């Protein structure tokens, strides 16, 4: 793969200067077009040490407008980063729509280093590459342009550059003992890099190998590739927007025609749901606890949760509890019964509402990754990433291709959490339509609860059948061994709260005794 990557191609200073002015102008123009199109771009730089990654990134920041560029370079994970899944620090740094991210020594670097130094075997390395490919595909599916550059030097050229850098007092700091140690494993690095590139160079996130022998040649080659990739991507984005607009127009025309023929969308939903039972249909909604039994069990489980969480803090085992359910289903009440047993310094409750402008500028999973806590903490999500396959699906905020691929994206996300040792508990709090109506009316009549009831709650109720089918599909496709769903019969609040507490305690005990 790298045999032809060092042919000694060079660019003279005069040729370099002659090309720079026009190239800078073109880069600035395409950068502004990217901002106008409101799509993000990621350019990742890998390669052997001293092959020109830093110099090339510095050139790009000089030639383009750095206000709309995010430059990130990564070393070994910090203590804060080690306490979270590996992907956390990369999701945190993703560029928002309209901006460019320049990433050096990013998600490939750690995997390659671990493989070369024997910390992981080939199967584990391939598994990491699989997760990386999924990550990149998720970003590409949401419109992100991804191009990856491997800047290469042969063994002799790399050794020569190390000596040149060391000989200059102003650059000697750039060469460390670990660089020399890595040079001794040059063949291992090349073989590992070839495997990584072969397995992760895709149509959505291709690799380009660039000779790093001459820095002027390297800078021009990368800059031209970025210019061309941005131009091509923006043209594709424009075509997709036109096709989407035409499709939406046709769907509107069909809907109007069907309405004129007496078709009713809500009736269609009812008939579709009535054609078969859902997972929720089998729940015994009559389960309940009397007040005396509830108070005794609640006190017992809160004490147990408190002790378990102290052990989890010591063992650095994090917990995430995800709450989904019908409006007025009891999510907030269940969360409050758990937080009452915990030290407020060691948990967070994350209420999820409509995304902010900042969140809309990112991949939909970004706002959830940023809330992954440090080791030992507990995080409670009052609604979650499942909004993509529930409300966004039913209300049409996400197109069918988007919510259908979200099942796999969510499963991969949760697998990364579980692989890091996070105890993930997911709850669907289920109530019947009659019970929901009674709770809505109670809220209307109670001054301090009235604020909870909105017009949106009533609108969602009208689409009950659609939501029930969405819940059925969600549970079927995302209840896994490492992140199973717990369906909670919630008509009786006391029963539901005890069920939730018992489940969290059981899962924490299993993790701590593992």
Buried (B, 14 or more C-beta within 10 A) or exposed (E): BBEEBBEEEEBEEEEBEEBBEEBBEBBEEBBBBBBEBBBBBBBBBBBBBBBBBEBBBBBBBEBBEEEBBBBBBBEEBEEEBBBBBBBBBBBBBBBBBBBBBBBBBBBBBBBBBBBBEEEBEEEEBBBBBEBBBBBBBBBBBBBBBBBBBBBBBBBEBBBBBBEEBBEEEEEEEBBEEEBEEBBEBBEBBBBBBEBBBEBBBBEBBBBBBBBBBBBBBBBBBBBBBBBEBBBEBBEEBEEEEEEEEEEEEEEEEEEEEEEEEEEEEEEEBBEEBEEEEBBBEEBEBEBBBEEEEBEEBBEBBBEBBEEBBBBBBEEEBBBBBBBBBBBBBBBBBBBEBBBEBBEEEBBEBBEBEEBEEEBEBBBBBBBBBBEBBBBBBBBBBBBBBBBBBBBBBBBEBBEEEBBBBBBBBBBBBBBBBBEBBBBBBBBBBBBBEEBBEBBBEEBEEEEEEEEBBEEEBEEBBEBBBBBBBBBBBBBEBBBBEEBBBBBBBBBBBBBBBBBBBBBBBBBBBEBBEE
